[in-house]
C-alpha cells in the first residue's frame, strides 16, 4: 500500500512539475516574441510618448522601447553599421538624410522646449571606402567644410578614435537676441574594423527669441561627447564586435 502511495505521489509531482515547466517555457517564448517586436511594428499608443517613438520615420531607427539612460534610447542605422544613444526629443530629418550601399547619413533635430534649446545633428556613416581610414585627410576636409583652423581633441574610446572640435558662429545681419550658435564637429575612426568611420556635426542654438536660453559650451561639449562615445560599430549581422 505504501508503495502504491509513493508511486502515485511521484506521478503527481512529475505531472505538476511538467506543467510548471511547460508554463515557464510558454512564458519564455512569449517574452521572446514580445522582445522581437520592433518599435516600428508596434501601435504608437503602446510606445513611449516622446518624439523619438511618436514620429513615424524616427521610430524606424529605434532598437527597443528600453531607456538606455534617462532621456536616451538606442538608435541603429539602417545599414546596420552602428548604434548610438538617441535623445528622446530627437526627430528624424528626411531632407538632410540619405542612404546607399556604402554611406548612410542620418540627420535629426532635438528641441528642448523648456530650455529653448535646439540641436541640429548629422551623422555620416561610411563603410568600404579607403578615405575614411585616413585621419589626416578627413580632418583637413572637415576643417575646410566648417571654416575651422584649430586643432582637434582626440578621445580614445573602446573600438574607436574620436576627433572633436567646436566653433562659435555669429549670424551676420541678424537682429535676434540669440544671434549665435555652437557647432561641434569631428570624425570617428573604427580601430577594429577596416574602412569604417563616421563624420559628425552637432549645432546648438536658441530658436525662440522671446524665451530665456543659455548655451554653455562646456555642458554642450559634454553632451556631444556622451553621444559620440556611445557609438558602437556593428558587424554585418547588426551585433557588437
N, C-alpha and C positions, 0 to 999 in steps of 0.2 A: 504493500500500500504506500509506504513512504517513497519507494522507488517511483511509483506512478506519479505521485505528487511532485517529486523533484523534476521528472520529465516534463510534466505539464507546466511547471513554473519556468523551466528553461525555454520551452517553446514560446510561452507568453513573453518572456524577456526578449527573445530573439525577434518576435514579431513587433514588439514595441520599439526596440532599437532600430529595426529595419525601417519602420515608419518614420522614426525621427531622422534617420539618415536620409531617407527619401525627401522629407520636408526640407532638410538642410540643403541637399543638392538642388532642390527646386528653387529655394531662395537664392542660392548662389547663382544659378542660371538666370533667374530674374534680375538679380543685381547686375550681372554682366551685360544683360540685354539693355538695362537702363543706362549703364555707363557707355554702351556702344552708340547710343543715340546722340548725334551731334547737335549742337545748338541750332544750326541752320535747318534741321529737320523737326525741331520742336515747336509747339504752339507758343507764340510770343507771350501769351498770358502766363506761361509756366517759366519764363526766363526772368533773370534779374531786370528790374525796371530802371535800366540805365541805357544811354545811347549805344554803348558797345554791343548790346543784345537787341535793343528795340529797333535799331536801324537794320533793315533787311540786308543791305550789302555788307555792312560791317560784321554781322554775326556769322557770315560765311567763313570768316577767318578765325573765329573763336574756337579754341580746342574743347573747352568744357565750361560749365557754369561755376566751377570751383574758383573761389577767390584766392589767388596765389599770395597776395599781400593786401592789406587794407587799401581798397580803391584801385586794385590792379588785377587783371585777368591775363590769360595766356593766349597769344596770337601765334598762328602758324601760317607761313607763306604757302601759296597755292602750288608752288614748285616743290614744296616740302623741303626747302633748303635750310630754313632756320625757324626758331621760335624766339619769342621775346615777351616781356611784360608789356601789357597794353592798358592805358588808363580807362577807367570805367566811363568817363565822359568822352572818350575818343569816338570819332565818326569818320568812316572811310570817305576819301575824296576821289571820286572816279575820274574827274577831268585831268588830274595830275598823275594818275596811276596807269600802269601798262604791264604787259607780260608777254614774253616769248620763250623760246627754248632755253636760252642761257641768261636771261635777265628778267628780273621782276622788280617793279617799282611800286611801293605801297605808300601812298600819301594819306595823311589823316589830320583832322583838326580836333582839338580838345579845348572846350570852353568851360572855365570855372566861373560861373555866374556871380557867385558871392564875392569872389576876389577880382572880378572884372579882368580876368587874365585869359588870353587866347594863345594856344600853342598851334603852330602850323608845322607839321613834321613830314619828312620824306625819307624813306628807307629804300636804297637802291641795292638790290642783291645781284651778284654776278657769280656764275659758275662756268667752268670750262673755257675761260678766256685767260690768256697769258698776262695781259697788262695788270690784272688785279693782284698779281704776285709781287709787284714791284712798288714798295712803299715810296721811294723817291719820286717815281713818275706820278703816282697817284696824288701825293701831297702837293706837287707842283701844279697839277691840274686843278685840284680843289682850291688851292690858294688863288689861282688865276680866276676861277669862277666866282669867288667870293671877295675879290679885291683885297686880299689879305697878304701882308708882307712879313708877318711874325713867325714865331716857332710854334710847334705843336707839342702838347704834353703827351707823353707816351704812358699808357697804362697797360700793365701786363695782367691779363686775366686768364682763367683756365681755358685753354684751347684757342686763344686768340691774342693778338696785339691790337691795342686801340690807340689811335692818334686823334687828339681832340684840341680844338681851338675855339675862341669866341671873338665876336666883334660887335660893337655897339653901332647901330645905324641910326642916323638922324634923317628925318624926312624933310627934304627941302620944300620951301613954299607951302608948308603945312601949318595952319593956324590952330590945329588941335592942341589941347593941353598936353596930351601924351604923344608927342611927335617923334618918338624914337622906339627902337626895338633892340632886343639882344638876339643874335643868331649864333648858335653853337653848331659846328660842323666838323667833319673828320672822316676817318677811314678805319675800317676794321679788317685785319688780315687773319685768316684762319692759320694757325700754326700746326694743325693736324691734318688738314685736307688741302690738297694741291688745287690751285686755281679756284679758290673760293674766297669771297670777300664782300664787303658792304661799304657803301658811301652813304653818309647820313647828314641830315640838316634839320635843326630844330630852331624855330624862330618864335620868340615870345613877344607879345605886345598887349597893350590895353585898348580894347576896341571901343569902349563906351566912355566918351568924354565927360559925361555927367555923373559918373560914379568914381569913388576913390580906387586907386590902384597903385601897387608898389611892385616894381621889378627889381629884385635883389639878385645881382649877378651870381653871387656865391650860392644862394639857395637854388637858383635856376640851374647852375652848373652841376650841383649835387643831383638834381632831378634827372638831368640828361645822363649823367654817369650811371645812375641806377638803371636807366633804360638800356643803354648800350652794353653795360656789363651783363645784363640779363640775357643778351643774345647768345643763343646756342646753335651752332651749325649742326645740321642733321645728316644722317645717312639717307640714301635714296628711299628707304622704307619709312622715312619720317621719324626715325628714332635718334636719340642722342648717341654720340660715339663716332 
